[in-house]
Amino acid sequence: MSLSQHARPVGDPPAGPIPPLPAPKTRKSLLVPADVSRSTSPSNLPSKMRTPSSPRPSLSRSPLSNSASNLGSPRSISGGRTPSSPEKSLRRTVSIAAFPQPPKGGSRPSTSSSASGTQNVHSSGSIKAKRDSRVSVRTTSSHRSSKTPSLLNGAGEGKSILNSEVRDQEGSPSQSRNSSAQGSYSTSATTFDDVEDATGHSKSISKTKEAKGNVIVSVRVRPEPGGAETPRANGDWVVDGRRGLISGGGKEGGDYTYDNVFSTQEHNAKVYDSAAKRLVRRVMEGYHGTVFAYGMTGTGKTFSMQGTATSPGVIPLAITDIFSFIRETPHREFLLRVSYLEIYNEKIHDLLSLSSGGAASQQEEIKLREDSKRGVYATPLREEIVQSPTQLLRVIARGDHARRTGSTQFNARSSRSHAVVQIVVESRERAPAGGAHDRRSGIAPGGVRVSTLSLIDLAGSERAADDKERRTEGAHINKSLLTLGTIISKLSETKDKSGDGDGRHLPFRDSKLTRLLQPALSGNSLVSILCTIQLGGATNSQSSETMNTLKFASRAKNSIVSHAKRAEEAFGGGGGDAGSRVLLERYRMEIQALRGQLENQTKEQAENTLKLEEEQFEKETQARHEEQMLEMQLARTALKERIEHLNRLILCSKSTGVNSHGSMSVLGRFSRLSTTDLGSRSLRSSASQSTLAAYGHPLSRPASFLSAHSSIEPSGTLPLSNGSFGNEEEDDVMGEFADGNASAQAQITALQADLTDKNRYISTLERRLLQARRSSQSRMSVGAKSGNSVSESPDATALLREKDMEINELRLQLDDKDRMLAALRSAARHRDLAHITTDTRPLSTNDKPDINIDGCPLKSDSDGDLASKGREAEEKRRRSMDDVSRILDEMIHDRVKSGHLVKGSRGSVRIPTESRRASESMMNVQGLNPSSTPRIQSQMETETDQASA
Ligand SMILES: Nc1ncnc2c1ncn2[C@@H]1O[C@H](COP(=O)(O)OP(=O)(O)OP(=O)(O)O)[C@@H](O)[C@H]1O
């Protein structure tokens, strides 16, 4: 929420509560000058620096000469003002020559050329800078000693200031920044040896010192807006960055010593290096750390914490360092999550959940809870896991955008809330079993370590505001800061009494800010407090705020004792909130679980693929079988047709084979059977025999014999001559046809019966085909599962052999049929010959046929009539025989032509090999038992030979 700018006349009397001011423990030295004019230090204001809230017309501004050309040479800076009086030009010196150059290209400025020595804020409004003969251009404001184990690498005692020469050699880090191998942005401070960790003990360091060293208090003096000189009204102030000393402030003032004092020329990079860098690295090693900026509104808290694009502040530099540390620590893995909240009017808002407009009303109320492991924490709070500095900076920038700001008397864009960035660092050894102990970081292998870095930009204290909204905000801000001040004061009292400040009786709950800061203030965390002041405050309230800030900083330095310990390593498998909070471990477990799932899925997939392949194979097999079935069906149809055809032929032959004397039965064409061996079985019966065997019927089924006639077409029905079959059966049959009318009826009946028989036969064949297919299928699938081909299976081989045999049998049967055909032809010829003989013999009454050729009883007429009728009948019969022979010849010719039959050398016909192949598909037809085949074959061969002869 951006609030409208509110201009307020300078010099309004302060209003609102101010923190109580316990007597500072620092010595008071300087006299308060009656007329302190503002003097200003050079300000290297970055281009994107915020503009002051309102110009102060009362201030005389004098842009300070701060060009690079001024660097390196002592100079006296004279502002636009004339010094009011020479006696107020006090002894202060400032190494103006060491003022930093403006940052170039957005990179962090080198602080090697930063100001050092003392800075005298001259009452005359000018700054006299004298180069300290002993001191180089380096600042001496921090790092008293690099060989102490504390956060400061030195005693936290503000007054234990070492000789500047020593500090220059040892304590002050090289200000140059360089890029690491990975291109990371690191400072010289990263190369500091951690004595405590390297040696593994800190025997020589007293506990108190260490505890004190875990709290850093720094004061940063903000340059006057627009480079104006410090007004003289507030007395002379001496800022000695090298000694960490600020002294002055008139009779209210005194000498205040801190861990770091940053003069107006110090850049953010320098501030970070001295005040926060070490703490940040400690956080990466497992300590909790809190950095907060405290000070009056407009003094540069946000500037120090956030910085600008050209001069990044503590937060972006900490982020850079966090990722540098991660890169430099390959043996550990890290997980970072960040949250960002603000306390506005004593309410907590999640800045990462807020839209840029700051839709706070829609948010769930965020409360503070306390947990033995986590300490005090806000919930529910959005946490974002970040993987890169850019990502982290973007998240924070989003929060910044949502933060409430408004215009105050001293700051056009004043933060109206306390903002807390929390970066939770989870880390663990990459190879827990490896045992590679990192000496530099001192991190032992184990579980997950969780530490928190809190970066807090407090809202500025403000005494008065005209605007109601500002007043409300100011009241809340002041109340929380007052509580903070109270706690700090009480901490020092408690410490003085009991020796430790466990905070049992401290009013942490009086404000959300102090509640949130409780773990840090109670000693669980490393603490760095950055107090910002503006020495050239034109108003009483400003100078009083400055004094308050200085006193607060002093109290904090003396009161807060930190016993921060490295966070214990937690294992995600363990219960409890702490365990469940360890995201790194949880993620690792999740990854493991997911990996397991993935493996299972891969297995399942493989199984499914196998199944699919099997199914595919089965489908293919089925398709093959269907093809085979079709082939078999075709073959069956062909066979059926052939049987029908042969039956037709048999009927023809039978009808033609009957003569009036019965000397030539239907089988008479087979001369041996019909004339010489009437008692023997006819070919028809032989054929039927095999057919019946195939049916599984007993041989004694006359109907089946007749079935041979069934397929004959009514038109093709031939009249039987008066004759009988050579056996009883045949006689009976003949009897049926003896009468013309009856014979038609009988023929129909016989045909129907035959048809039934044939159908039954066909269905039997179909059944067997089906059975054969099924058994073949099951065998094939068994073969496929066992990985063997069907042909390799002994069952399959046996089956094939069986089928082969059946095929052979079928072939033989077909041969039988062919031979029968040949025999029929031969019989027809024989009968013709016999007929010629009959023609020469006179007909006698005895010879009269009982039936005519049509099968009708002959009428008893005169002899002449009878003779003539007999001749006619004979003539008819001969014609019909000729017709039959012709038809047979034509059929055979057709067959030969079409390749279904092959003519032998002696005129015999046989089935060609190719045609036989078709019958191979009948391999599954089981039960066609050619038991009589050899005999028939021999008979037929004989007949065929005779016929061809
Ligand atoms: N060290 C500095 N060098 C240059 N400019 C500074 C410095 N400190 C502060 N400023 C400028 O002063 C103005 C106010 O600073 P900033 O907003 O950081 O103050 P603040 O303490 O955060 O105020 P508030 O409490 O009202 O938020 C900004 O324009 C900022 O750029």
The ligand as an SDF file (V2000), in Angstrom:
LIG
                    3D

 31 33  0  0  0  0  0  0  0  0999 V2000
   23.8850    5.2800    3.6570 N   0  0  0  0  0  0  0  0  0  0  0  0
   23.1040    5.8880    2.7670 C   0  0  0  0  0  0  0  0  0  0  0  0
   23.6480    6.3910    1.6610 N   0  0  0  0  0  0  0  0  0  0  0  0
   22.8820    6.9890    0.7660 C   0  0  0  0  0  0  0  0  0  0  0  0
   21.5450    7.1590    0.8850 N   0  0  0  0  0  0  0  0  0  0  0  0
   20.9440    6.6820    1.9570 C   0  0  0  0  0  0  0  0  0  0  0  0
   21.6890    6.0160    2.9480 C   0  0  0  0  0  0  0  0  0  0  0  0
   20.8460    5.6770    3.9130 N   0  0  0  0  0  0  0  0  0  0  0  0
   19.6300    6.0690    3.5290 C   0  0  0  0  0  0  0  0  0  0  0  0
   19.6700    6.6660    2.3560 N   0  0  0  0  0  0  0  0  0  0  0  0
   18.5540    7.2510    1.6510 C   0  0  0  0  0  0  0  0  0  0  0  0
   17.6860    7.7910    2.5980 O   0  0  0  0  0  0  0  0  0  0  0  0
   16.3480    7.5580    2.2610 C   0  0  0  0  0  0  0  0  0  0  0  0
   15.6280    6.8550    3.3910 C   0  0  0  0  0  0  0  0  0  0  0  0
   16.2470    5.6450    3.5870 O   0  0  0  0  0  0  0  0  0  0  0  0
   15.4470    4.3600    4.0480 P   0  0  0  0  0  0  0  0  0  0  0  0
   14.1400    4.2820    3.3850 O   0  0  0  0  0  0  0  0  0  0  0  0
   16.3450    3.2550    3.9410 O   0  0  0  0  0  0  0  0  0  0  0  0
   15.1960    4.7100    5.5400 O   0  0  0  0  0  0  0  0  0  0  0  0
   14.5050    3.8230    6.6200 P   0  0  0  0  0  0  0  0  0  0  0  0
   15.2980    3.8830    7.8180 O   0  0  0  0  0  0  0  0  0  0  0  0
   14.2250    2.5220    6.0700 O   0  0  0  0  0  0  0  0  0  0  0  0
   13.1600    4.5950    6.8180 O   0  0  0  0  0  0  0  0  0  0  0  0
   11.7670    4.0420    7.3300 P   0  0  0  0  0  0  0  0  0  0  0  0
   11.9590    3.5750    8.6970 O   0  0  0  0  0  0  0  0  0  0  0  0
   10.8860    5.1890    7.2650 O   0  0  0  0  0  0  0  0  0  0  0  0
   11.4190    2.9940    6.3990 O   0  0  0  0  0  0  0  0  0  0  0  0
   16.3670    6.7500    1.0200 C   0  0  0  0  0  0  0  0  0  0  0  0
   16.1630    7.5660   -0.0720 O   0  0  0  0  0  0  0  0  0  0  0  0
   17.7350    6.1940    0.9540 C   0  0  0  0  0  0  0  0  0  0  0  0
   18.1850    6.0280   -0.3490 O   0  0  0  0  0  0  0  0  0  0  0  0
  1  2  1  0
  2  3  1  0
  2  7  2  0
  3  4  2  0
  4  5  1  0
  5  6  2  0
  6  7  1  0
  6 10  1  0
  7  8  1  0
  8  9  2  0
  9 10  1  0
 10 11  1  0
 11 12  1  0
 11 30  1  0
 12 13  1  0
 13 14  1  0
 13 28  1  0
 14 15  1  0
 15 16  1  0
 16 17  2  0
 16 18  1  0
 16 19  1  0
 19 20  1  0
 20 21  2  0
 20 22  1  0
 20 23  1  0
 23 24  1  0
 24 25  2  0
 24 26  1  0
 24 27  1  0
 28 29  1  0
 28 30  1  0
 30 31  1  0
M  END
$$$$
